[in-house]
Amino acid sequence: MGVINPPPATLLPAIHRRYSTRVFSPRNVSKEQIEHIFHAARWAASSSNEQPWHFIVAARDRDPEGHTRIGSTLVPGNAWALTAPVLGISVARTTFLRNGRHNPYYKHDTGAAMALAALQAVEDGLNLRQMGGFDAAKAAEVLEIPEGNEAVAAFALGYPETVEAPAERQRKLIEDVLFGGKFGQPLV
Ligand SMILES: Cc1cc2nc3c(=O)[nH]c(=O)nc-3n(C[C@H](O)[C@H](O)[C@H](O)COP(=O)(O)O)c2cc1C
């Protein structure tokens, strides 16, 4: 999986502070706060500026049925997320609006948007953990996702119980992921 190697101190503070928690405070998250985080997602880059993403989000205090509906799509291993005050699913349109052709970047771009949402969440004092452990077919059904769109990932959002990222986080080494002119070749 990698080694314990903290990021360079000079990276963006939000990159430093971002991590994925499983332990949320019961504090509710306002609609305005959720909107602020997804404004960041809206400003992600995307192929042909297609913006293939949609985000279905439910705060337990204001939309308990929606929260339960999204929670019902999670695999048992993600039952921890049911305690999060906000649950969501990212959805992506699989074809380009302009010509109807398959968009090979639909998940790539939606993931990029979620990455920005996670960074903005940290900046705003919250935490966002993405989850692949959910049933996309069930999500399509219970969330009434229109044909031509796919549920990409689930996420839990809220104020974290502990703000500090855990010290033991691991990453692959830079030379194992950053190459030069060919795959596997060292960067010069
Ligand atoms: C696409 C995606 C799917 C993930 N699926 C799950 C999941 O099903 N359950 C979970 O607890 N965490 C999940 N995670 C969180 C990762 O485990 C976490 O991001 C990774 O361990 C790195 O830790 P960090 O986010 O704290 O840096 C997922 C993250 C991403 C981006």
The ligand as an SDF file (V2000), in Angstrom:
LIG
                    3D

 31 33  0  0  0  0  0  0  0  0999 V2000
  -13.3470    5.9990   -5.1420 C   0  0  0  0  0  0  0  0  0  0  0  0
  -13.1110    5.7550   -3.6700 C   0  0  0  0  0  0  0  0  0  0  0  0
  -13.7250    4.6810   -3.0590 C   0  0  0  0  0  0  0  0  0  0  0  0
  -13.5600    4.4790   -1.6790 C   0  0  0  0  0  0  0  0  0  0  0  0
  -14.2800    3.4810   -1.0570 N   0  0  0  0  0  0  0  0  0  0  0  0
  -14.3010    3.4250    0.2900 C   0  0  0  0  0  0  0  0  0  0  0  0
  -15.2190    2.5760    0.9610 C   0  0  0  0  0  0  0  0  0  0  0  0
  -16.0350    1.8730    0.3460 O   0  0  0  0  0  0  0  0  0  0  0  0
  -15.2020    2.5510    2.3190 N   0  0  0  0  0  0  0  0  0  0  0  0
  -14.3370    3.3490    3.0450 C   0  0  0  0  0  0  0  0  0  0  0  0
  -14.3870    3.3030    4.2740 O   0  0  0  0  0  0  0  0  0  0  0  0
  -13.4590    4.1690    2.4250 N   0  0  0  0  0  0  0  0  0  0  0  0
  -13.4290    4.2510    1.0780 C   0  0  0  0  0  0  0  0  0  0  0  0
  -12.5970    5.1410    0.4420 N   0  0  0  0  0  0  0  0  0  0  0  0
  -11.6500    5.9610    1.2220 C   0  0  0  0  0  0  0  0  0  0  0  0
  -10.2150    5.4550    1.0190 C   0  0  0  0  0  0  0  0  0  0  0  0
  -10.0370    4.2760    1.7420 O   0  0  0  0  0  0  0  0  0  0  0  0
   -9.2280    6.5530    1.4470 C   0  0  0  0  0  0  0  0  0  0  0  0
   -9.3990    7.6820    0.6240 O   0  0  0  0  0  0  0  0  0  0  0  0
   -7.8010    6.0460    1.3290 C   0  0  0  0  0  0  0  0  0  0  0  0
   -7.5530    5.0320    2.2830 O   0  0  0  0  0  0  0  0  0  0  0  0
   -6.7660    7.1540    1.5490 C   0  0  0  0  0  0  0  0  0  0  0  0
   -6.9890    7.7540    2.7910 O   0  0  0  0  0  0  0  0  0  0  0  0
   -7.2370    9.3280    2.9060 P   0  0  0  0  0  0  0  0  0  0  0  0
   -8.4550    9.6850    2.0830 O   0  0  0  0  0  0  0  0  0  0  0  0
   -7.4660    9.5560    4.3880 O   0  0  0  0  0  0  0  0  0  0  0  0
   -6.0250   10.0330    2.3960 O   0  0  0  0  0  0  0  0  0  0  0  0
  -12.7210    5.3430   -0.9300 C   0  0  0  0  0  0  0  0  0  0  0  0
  -12.0730    6.4080   -1.5760 C   0  0  0  0  0  0  0  0  0  0  0  0
  -12.2680    6.6330   -2.9180 C   0  0  0  0  0  0  0  0  0  0  0  0
  -11.6120    7.8240   -3.5730 C   0  0  0  0  0  0  0  0  0  0  0  0
  1  2  1  0
  2  3  1  0
  2 30  2  0
  3  4  2  0
  4  5  1  0
  4 28  1  0
  5  6  2  0
  6  7  1  0
  6 13  1  0
  7  8  2  0
  7  9  1  0
  9 10  1  0
 10 11  2  0
 10 12  1  0
 12 13  2  0
 13 14  1  0
 14 15  1  0
 14 28  1  0
 15 16  1  0
 16 17  1  0
 16 18  1  0
 18 19  1  0
 18 20  1  0
 20 21  1  0
 20 22  1  0
 22 23  1  0
 23 24  1  0
 24 25  2  0
 24 26  1  0
 24 27  1  0
 28 29  2  0
 29 30  1  0
 30 31  1  0
M  END
$$$$
